[in-house]
Amino acid sequence: MADLLRLVYASKINFEPASNDKSTDPVIAGILAQSRRNNEPNNIGGVLCYGDGFFFQCLEGSRPVVEQLYDRLLNDDRHREVTLLSKRPVAHRMFQLWSMKFTNVDAKIRQMLQIENLESFQPHSFSDLMVERLLIELRDASEKRRPAPIGRQGRGASARQAGAVRELMPGLVFATAAGVIAIVFGLMLAGLL
Ligand SMILES: Cc1cc2nc3c(=O)[nH]c(=O)nc-3n(C[C@H](O)[C@H](O)[C@H](O)COP(=O)(O)O)c2cc1C
């Protein structure tokens, strides 16, 4: 894609988080539903990470579309202290299959915070290196770690199916060719050709 941009920011929630049970906070569930609805047609992808009252979000897509979204985000009253952590052109997306992946801060991320001497999830104070490390961790985090998946978006699912078909195609072509050759040989041996 021409002029692909990766933008990462931190923000603080502006709502009372639901009690700390296993299900996704309803406000966050609403944000994710809205993100997935809007991002897929706009060819935007990314990840949203929540913990300790803070958001860390990465947006990837064409520059004008990502910049427009960031302008909307700055005025969204579900969060405040929206602070840009990184904004740079990139050659490839890290979150190709996701219109908006979601992860709660989990044990693995807490371990990373400890190494950085951070007692809680405070994305505003992340170094550039920590931003990059966290993005890699979020990219590699398995889907199992997402709490209560909310409408996995179509692009991811269809892209995975297309990928699976592409992977199987050489095998199918080979098996079909081998079958045809075997039949021709069989017919020749039987004296029918
Ligand atoms: C933390 C956070 C992350 C958000 N992420 C997205 C997003 O990825 N895509 C999006 O369209 N809106 C996102 N929003 C919502 C936007 O700020 C805005 O409300 C929305 O884009 C407006 O869309 P609408 O015109 O369909 O109502 C997010 C809001 C918050 C608070």
The ligand as an SDF file (V2000), in Angstrom:
LIG
                    3D

 31 33  0  0  0  0  0  0  0  0999 V2000
   -9.2830    4.0390   22.8980 C   0  0  0  0  0  0  0  0  0  0  0  0
  -10.1290    4.2530   21.6760 C   0  0  0  0  0  0  0  0  0  0  0  0
   -9.7870    3.6030   20.5070 C   0  0  0  0  0  0  0  0  0  0  0  0
  -10.5680    3.8000   19.3590 C   0  0  0  0  0  0  0  0  0  0  0  0
  -10.1990    3.1770   18.2010 N   0  0  0  0  0  0  0  0  0  0  0  0
  -10.9200    3.4020   17.0830 C   0  0  0  0  0  0  0  0  0  0  0  0
  -10.5610    2.7720   15.8580 C   0  0  0  0  0  0  0  0  0  0  0  0
   -9.6000    2.0110   15.7510 O   0  0  0  0  0  0  0  0  0  0  0  0
  -11.3450    3.0360   14.7710 N   0  0  0  0  0  0  0  0  0  0  0  0
  -12.4410    3.8550   14.8200 C   0  0  0  0  0  0  0  0  0  0  0  0
  -13.0960    4.0530   13.7920 O   0  0  0  0  0  0  0  0  0  0  0  0
  -12.7960    4.4540   15.9640 N   0  0  0  0  0  0  0  0  0  0  0  0
  -12.0730    4.2480   17.0960 C   0  0  0  0  0  0  0  0  0  0  0  0
  -12.4480    4.8580   18.2580 N   0  0  0  0  0  0  0  0  0  0  0  0
  -13.6540    5.6930   18.2530 C   0  0  0  0  0  0  0  0  0  0  0  0
  -13.3880    7.0610   17.6320 C   0  0  0  0  0  0  0  0  0  0  0  0
  -12.8300    7.9330   18.5810 O   0  0  0  0  0  0  0  0  0  0  0  0
  -14.7050    7.6790   17.1050 C   0  0  0  0  0  0  0  0  0  0  0  0
  -15.6480    7.7160   18.1540 O   0  0  0  0  0  0  0  0  0  0  0  0
  -15.2710    6.8610   15.9820 C   0  0  0  0  0  0  0  0  0  0  0  0
  -14.3120    6.6220   15.0000 O   0  0  0  0  0  0  0  0  0  0  0  0
  -16.4770    7.5930   15.3360 C   0  0  0  0  0  0  0  0  0  0  0  0
  -17.0320    6.6970   14.4670 O   0  0  0  0  0  0  0  0  0  0  0  0
  -18.5320    6.8410   13.9400 P   0  0  0  0  0  0  0  0  0  0  0  0
  -18.5180    8.0730   13.0860 O   0  0  0  0  0  0  0  0  0  0  0  0
  -18.7920    5.5800   13.1970 O   0  0  0  0  0  0  0  0  0  0  0  0
  -19.4190    6.9860   15.1500 O   0  0  0  0  0  0  0  0  0  0  0  0
  -11.6970    4.6620   19.4060 C   0  0  0  0  0  0  0  0  0  0  0  0
  -12.0080    5.3200   20.6030 C   0  0  0  0  0  0  0  0  0  0  0  0
  -11.2490    5.1170   21.7270 C   0  0  0  0  0  0  0  0  0  0  0  0
  -11.6040    5.8210   22.9970 C   0  0  0  0  0  0  0  0  0  0  0  0
  1  2  1  0
  2  3  1  0
  2 30  2  0
  3  4  2  0
  4  5  1  0
  4 28  1  0
  5  6  2  0
  6  7  1  0
  6 13  1  0
  7  8  2  0
  7  9  1  0
  9 10  1  0
 10 11  2  0
 10 12  1  0
 12 13  2  0
 13 14  1  0
 14 15  1  0
 14 28  1  0
 15 16  1  0
 16 17  1  0
 16 18  1  0
 18 19  1  0
 18 20  1  0
 20 21  1  0
 20 22  1  0
 22 23  1  0
 23 24  1  0
 24 25  2  0
 24 26  1  0
 24 27  1  0
 28 29  2  0
 29 30  1  0
 30 31  1  0
M  END
$$$$
